[in-house]
Amino acid sequence: MARALELARRGIGGVHPNPLVGALLVRRNKIIAEGAHEWFGGPHAEINALSKFRTVPPDATLYCTLEPCTHTGKTPPCVRRIIEAGVKKVVIACLDANPLIHGRGIRALQKAGVRVIAGVRRAEAEALNKDFSHWVRRRTPYVVAKVAQSLDGKTQPPRGAPRWITGLPARRFGHELRAHADAILVGINTVLKDDPLLSVRHAKTRKNPVKIVLDSRLRTPVNAKIFSQKSPAPVWIAVTRAAPRRKWEKFRGKADLLLVPEKKGRVDIRSLLRLLGQRGIARLLVEGGAEVLGSFFKEKAVQEVYFFVAPQIIGGSGAACDAFRVRGLCTKWIGRDLLIHGSL
């Protein structure tokens, strides 16, 4: 099962809103076939593992990190193929959080006479798909906040200094976080001050995440770097009724404008998250400045947080947010920067 979990990670950045899944066939304590779900709409892990065989050896066992599906989506049901292949024993790490599947895959296999063992390395398998489980149950994205700050809590370097607070190793790790996300969100102030590309570099990925800008009054420049073909990806701009309609036409063919209810003159975060969930965004990385990050924390809309603390003191005003407690805290040095990771 450890190998199956390793295989499942091949789909990171490519399968959302589907879950990460790995599968393999074992016969006489040897792996004879393996597979992973590697891209959205592509074959599922079980299908890839069984593709070598029309009928599997009768003494082979199929290991799956997630309960096989029973419904037809972009691909046929995996349970049907498992039964047709003659698999007699299936070992599953955890059940699918999707109400359409939860428990049904196991029951269908058992009804066909297949022996099923469930719960092997369950905690690891559930952790691997915590974002999918959150999305499929709540239909809102699993929100990850990334904060890069100085020792005194400032998120912007002083005027005239290099644009990055953290060093290259930490920035590379930040790009890994981007590669795992379906979308990256920043505020309009970040776009106006930094003009970021919001691309994925220093990481292996099959796609660039959707770029989302919180911009209630539609102040995004039409020539901003987020529209650059150097990093082609859909751009969504979340606006409110305060955005002048005369500006909308300028973004035709460049961005999707999402009209979101407002809260105290700003984009309502909860309404936006519901809309993003409907659009298939299962994992959202928030990289905004102090104002955007503070609004997400205030709404208790963050499930996971990564803090990069650089060894410098900037001084002045502009701390990211009020004090809050972080659970399951762990720290790690990445280059010269300290990463603080925990759950909220």
N, C-alpha and C positions, 0 to 999 in steps of 0.2 A: 504493500500500500504506500510505503514511503516513495517508491519509484513512481507510482501512479500520481501522487501529489506533485512530484517534480515535473512530470509530463504536463499536468494541468496548467502549470505556470507558463507554458509556451503560449497560451492564449492571452496573456496580459496585454492590454491595450488594443486587442483586436476582436474580442467576442461580445463585448457589452452591446445590448443589455442582457445577453445570455450569460450563464454562469461559466466559470472555469471548470473544466472536467478533464481528467486523465483516466485512461483505462489500459489494462493489459491482460493477456492470457498467460497462465502459468500451467505447465505440465511437468510433473515429476520434479518439482522445485526449480524449474528453469523457465525463464520468460521466453515464450515462443512468438509473441506478437504484442505490439503496443501501439497506442494512438492517443491523440489529444484533439480537443475542439480548438482549432487554431484561428478561425475567423468567423465573423457573424455571417450566417447563411451557409457556411460550409458544413461538411460532414461532422457528426458528433463523434466524441472520443470512442464510444463503443463500436460504432460503424467502422472507424479507421482501424481499430484493433482486430476486428473480425474480417476485414477485407481480404486477408490472405486465404481465408478458408470458405468454401461453400458449406461444408459441415465440419465443425471443430472436432478434435479427438474427444472421445467420450469421457476421458479422465482429466480433461483440462478445466481449469477454474478461471472465471472472469472476475477481475478486480476492477471496481469502479469507485471513483472518489465521490460520486453523487448518484443518487437513485436514478435509474434509467427512465426516460420519458415515455409516456403512453399516448400523447396527443400528436397530431400532425400540425406542424408549423411550416417553416421553410424546408424542413426535411421530414421524412417519414418517422414513425415512432421507433425508438431504439428497442423497446421491449419486444416488438414483433420480430425484429431481426435476430435478437438473442435467442428467442424460442425457435425460429426457423433454422438457426445455425446448429441447434442441438446442444446448446450449453446446458449442463446439468447442475452446475453450482456457481453462484454469484456471491461475491463478497463486496459489500457496500460500506463506504465510510460514513455517509450521512444522508438523511432524507432531503428531498428538494423542498425549499421553502415556498415554492409556487403552489398555491391552492389547487391548481389544475392537475398537479402531479403528486403532491405530498401523500405518500403511502400507497398510491395507486399502482406505481411501478412495481413495488414489492408484492402487492396482492396479485397482480396480473401474472408475475413470474411464478409465484407459489401455486396459483390456480392451474398453471400449465405443468406443474410437477417439478419445477426448478427449486433446488434448495437454496435458501437465501440466508446469509449472515450479515447483519447490519451493525454499525457502531464501531468498526475498527478504525482507530485514529480519527474519531469523530470531531474532536475539538479542533484539530488542525484543519480538517476539511471545511468545517463551518467558518473558521477564521479566514480561510482562503476566499470565501464568497460572502463575506459580511456585507459588502456593498450591494451585491445582487439581492441578498435576502432582505435588506432594508428597502430597496426599491420595489421589489415584487410584493412586499407586504403593505407598504405605505404609499407607493406610487409617487414618491419624491426622491430626489437624489441623495445618496450617501455623501455628506459634505465633509471634505478635508480642507482644513485651513493651513496655509503655510505662512509663517511669520518670520521675517528676517529682521533682527533688531540689534542695536548696540547694547552694551551692558546697562545703560541707563534707560532702556526701553524705547529708543527712537527708531523709527522705521525708514527714515530718509537721511541720506548722508548730508553733511553740511554743504552749503553752496560753494561750487568750485571744486569739490572733491570728486573722486571717481564715483560713477553712478551706482556701484554695488557696495553694500555694507559687508557682505560675506566674501570669502575667498573662493577660488576656482573649484576645489573639491566639493564644497557645500553647494555651489551653483550647479555642478554636475548632478549631485543628488537631487536637487530641485527639478532638473530636467527628467530624471527618472520618475518623479512624482507626476510630472506632466504626462509622461508616456503612459502611465497607468490610468489616467483620467479620460472621461468622455468629453469633458469640457473644462476650460479654464476661464475663470471670472475675475475681472478687474473693474475698478471704478473709472469714471471719466477723468478724474484728477490724475490717475496713473497714465492714462492715454495722453493727456495734455502735457504733463510734465516730462514723462520718460519716452513717449512714443515707442512702446515696445512692439516687437514682432510677434510675441507670444507663440514662438515656434518650439519644437522639440529638437534639441541638439544633445550631443553627448549621451544618447540613449538609443537602443534598438527599438524601433516601433514601425508598425505597418501604416500608421495614419497619424495625422496631426489632429489634436482635439479641436472641437468647436471652440471658437473664441467668443466670449460673452462680455459685453460692456454694460455696466449700470450707468445709464445716462438719461435721467428723467426729462431733461430739456433738449436732448438731441444736440449736444455741442461737439460731438465727434467730428474731427476734420475728415473730409472725403478722401484726402490724400494720406491719411494715417498709415503707418507701417503694417497695421493689422490686416490691411487689404492687399498687402504685397504678395505677388506670386512666388516669392522666395520661400514662402511658407503657406501654400494653398490649403485653406480650410474654411468651412462655413463661418461667417461672422453674424452673430445675433446681437442686436442692441436693444436692451430693455428700456422702454420709455414710458412716460405717463402722459396724461392729457395735456400737460404743460409743454410738450414738444410741439413746436409750430408745424402745422400740416404742410406749409409751403416747403419745408426742408425734406419732407419724406421722399419726394421724387428724386432727389439727388442720390439717394442710396439704392435706387432700383437696380437690381443686378449685382449689387455690391454686398448687401447685408439684408437679413430678415429683421424687420422692426417688430418687436414684441410689445404690444400695448398692455401694460400691467397696471392694476389698481394702485393708487398711491396711498401712502401712510405718512402723514405729517409732511407732505410735499415731496416725498421721495418714493422710489419704487418699493412697493411692499414685498419684503423678502419672502414671506410665506406664500403669497400668491405666485411669485416668480418660481419658487421651487415646485409648486404643483404643476405649473405650466411646463417646466423643464422635464418633470417626470413623465408627463403626457407625451413629450417629444422624444422619449427614450433615453434621457440622460440618467444613467444609473450612478455615476460617480462624478462629482463636481469638485474641482480644485479651486479654492478661493485664494487669490494672490493679491488682493487689493491692499491699499494703504490702510492707515489707521482708521479712517472713517468707515470704509467698507467692512473691514474685519470687525470693527466694533459693532456695526449694525447686525452682523451675523451672530456674534456672541450674545448681543442683547436679546435677540429673538430665540436664543437657545437652539439655533439651527445647525450647529456644528457637531458632527459625530467623532471627529478625529482631528488632532492638531499636531503640527510639526513646528517647533520653535528652533530657529537658528539664532544663536547668540554670538555675536562677533566681539572679539576682545578690544573694544574701543568705547570711549565715552564721547557722545556728541554734544550733550547739553542743550539747553533751550526747551521749548515746549513741543508737544506732539506725541505723547505716549500712546501706544496702540489702543489700550482699553483699560477699564477698571479692573481691579484684582478679581481673580476667579480661581477656583480649585481645580486641579487636574488629577485624575485618578490613574493608577497603573503607570506611574512616572518612571521613565528610564532615560538615561543620558548616554551620549556617544560623541567622541571627538571625531570630526571629519575635517582633516587638515588642521587648520588653526582655529576652526569654529566648533562651538559646542552645540550639538543637536539635543533638544529636550523634547521627548515624545510622550504623549499620554492621551487619555480619553476624557471627554467631558460629560 
